[in-house]
């Protein structure tokens, strides 16, 4: 058995969901890094540098916390990470909504829809793990 198979076998069921959420948390980490390294100008211009760094750091912290807690089953930490991710998404979404309402050109409906998708995806995970602080051992 290869080392990869042995590692995969050590992950508690449902493995496929934990792996999927690990990917989503990794994408959130990437979002935070992009926000810090090369923030979108339309958003950073509206928020200013301090709030742009804030939502980038929130995304980064939420993603790292979620990634670190999804496999061991530390649900209290994963739930906290999800709330931090929601705060980052909410800050960005608020600016997108304001730009949609106040801007004379450009539609931002697609961006708003993507944020609703992301928030909903993390809501599903939060709802799955809401009852316990740690994953119950079988």
C-alpha positions as CSV (number, residue, x, y, z in Angstrom):
1,X,0.0,0.0,0.0
2,X,1.4,3.4,-0.9
3,X,2.0,6.1,1.6
4,X,-0.8,8.2,0.0
5,X,-3.3,5.3,0.4
6,X,-2.2,4.9,4.1
7,X,-2.8,8.6,4.7
8,X,-6.2,8.5,3.0
9,X,-7.2,5.5,5.1
10,X,-6.4,7.4,8.3
11,X,-8.9,10.2,7.4
12,X,-12.2,9.5,9.1
13,X,-15.4,9.1,7.1
14,X,-16.8,10.9,5.2
15,X,-13.4,11.3,3.6
16,X,-14.7,12.8,0.3
17,X,-16.5,15.7,2.1
18,X,-13.5,16.5,4.3
19,X,-11.3,16.5,1.2
20,X,-13.7,18.7,-0.7
21,X,-13.9,21.2,2.2
22,X,-10.1,21.1,2.4
23,X,-10.0,22.3,-1.2
24,X,-12.6,25.0,-0.4
25,X,-10.5,26.2,2.6
26,X,-7.4,26.2,0.3
27,X,-9.3,28.4,-2.2
28,X,-10.2,30.7,0.7
29,X,-6.5,31.0,1.6
30,X,-5.8,31.8,-2.0
31,X,-8.4,34.5,-1.9
32,X,-6.8,36.0,1.2
33,X,-3.4,36.0,-0.4
34,X,-4.6,37.6,-3.6
35,X,-6.4,40.3,-1.6
36,X,-3.2,41.1,0.2
37,X,-0.8,40.8,-2.8
38,X,-2.9,42.2,-5.6
39,X,-6.3,43.4,-4.4
40,X,-9.0,44.2,-6.9
41,X,-8.8,48.0,-7.6
42,X,-12.5,48.6,-7.7
43,X,-12.9,47.1,-4.2
44,X,-9.7,48.5,-2.6
45,X,-10.6,51.9,-4.0
46,X,-13.9,51.9,-2.2
47,X,-12.7,50.2,1.0
48,X,-9.4,51.8,1.3
49,X,-6.1,50.0,2.2
50,X,-6.9,49.2,5.8
51,X,-10.2,47.5,5.2
52,X,-8.9,45.8,2.1
53,X,-6.1,44.3,4.2
54,X,-8.6,43.4,6.9
55,X,-10.9,41.3,4.6
56,X,-7.8,39.7,3.1
57,X,-6.4,38.8,6.5
58,X,-9.9,37.5,7.6
59,X,-10.1,35.3,4.5
60,X,-6.5,34.0,5.1
61,X,-7.1,33.3,8.8
62,X,-10.5,31.7,8.2
63,X,-9.1,29.5,5.4
64,X,-6.0,28.4,7.5
65,X,-8.2,27.7,10.5
66,X,-10.7,25.7,8.4
67,X,-7.9,23.7,6.7
68,X,-6.2,22.9,10.0
69,X,-9.4,21.8,11.7
70,X,-11.3,19.9,9.0
71,X,-9.3,16.6,9.1
72,X,-8.8,16.2,12.9
73,X,-12.5,17.0,13.5
74,X,-12.1,20.1,15.6
75,X,-15.5,21.4,14.9
76,X,-15.5,24.3,17.3
77,X,-12.4,25.7,15.5
78,X,-13.9,24.9,12.1
79,X,-17.1,26.7,12.9
80,X,-15.2,29.8,14.1
81,X,-13.2,29.7,10.9
82,X,-16.4,29.7,8.9
83,X,-17.7,32.7,10.7
84,X,-14.4,34.5,10.0
85,X,-14.7,33.6,6.3
86,X,-18.3,34.9,6.3
87,X,-17.0,38.2,7.7
88,X,-14.4,38.5,4.9
89,X,-17.1,37.6,2.3
90,X,-19.5,40.1,3.8
91,X,-17.1,43.0,3.7
92,X,-16.3,42.3,0.1
93,X,-20.0,41.7,-0.8
94,X,-21.1,45.0,0.9
95,X,-18.7,46.9,-1.4
96,X,-19.9,45.1,-4.4
97,X,-23.6,45.9,-3.5
98,X,-22.7,49.6,-2.9
99,X,-20.9,49.7,-6.3
100,X,-23.9,48.1,-8.0
101,X,-26.3,50.7,-6.5
102,X,-24.1,53.8,-7.0
103,X,-22.2,53.0,-10.2
104,X,-23.4,54.2,-13.5
105,X,-21.8,51.4,-15.5
106,X,-21.1,47.8,-15.0
107,X,-23.3,45.1,-13.6
108,X,-22.0,43.2,-10.5
109,X,-24.9,40.7,-10.2
110,X,-22.6,37.8,-11.1
111,X,-20.1,38.8,-8.3
112,X,-23.0,39.0,-5.8
113,X,-24.2,35.5,-7.0
114,X,-20.8,34.0,-6.5
115,X,-20.6,35.4,-2.9
116,X,-24.0,33.9,-2.2
117,X,-22.8,30.6,-3.5
118,X,-19.6,30.7,-1.3
119,X,-21.5,31.8,1.8
120,X,-24.1,29.0,1.2
121,X,-21.4,26.4,0.7
122,X,-19.9,27.3,4.1
123,X,-23.3,27.4,5.7
124,X,-23.9,23.8,4.7
125,X,-20.7,22.8,6.4
126,X,-21.5,24.9,9.5
127,X,-24.9,23.3,9.7
128,X,-23.4,19.8,9.4
129,X,-21.0,20.4,12.3
130,X,-23.1,22.7,14.5
131,X,-24.0,20.2,17.3
132,X,-20.6,19.2,18.8
133,X,-17.3,20.7,19.6
134,X,-15.4,17.7,18.3
135,X,-16.3,15.1,15.7
136,X,-17.9,12.2,17.5
137,X,-15.7,9.1,17.5
138,X,-17.2,5.9,16.2
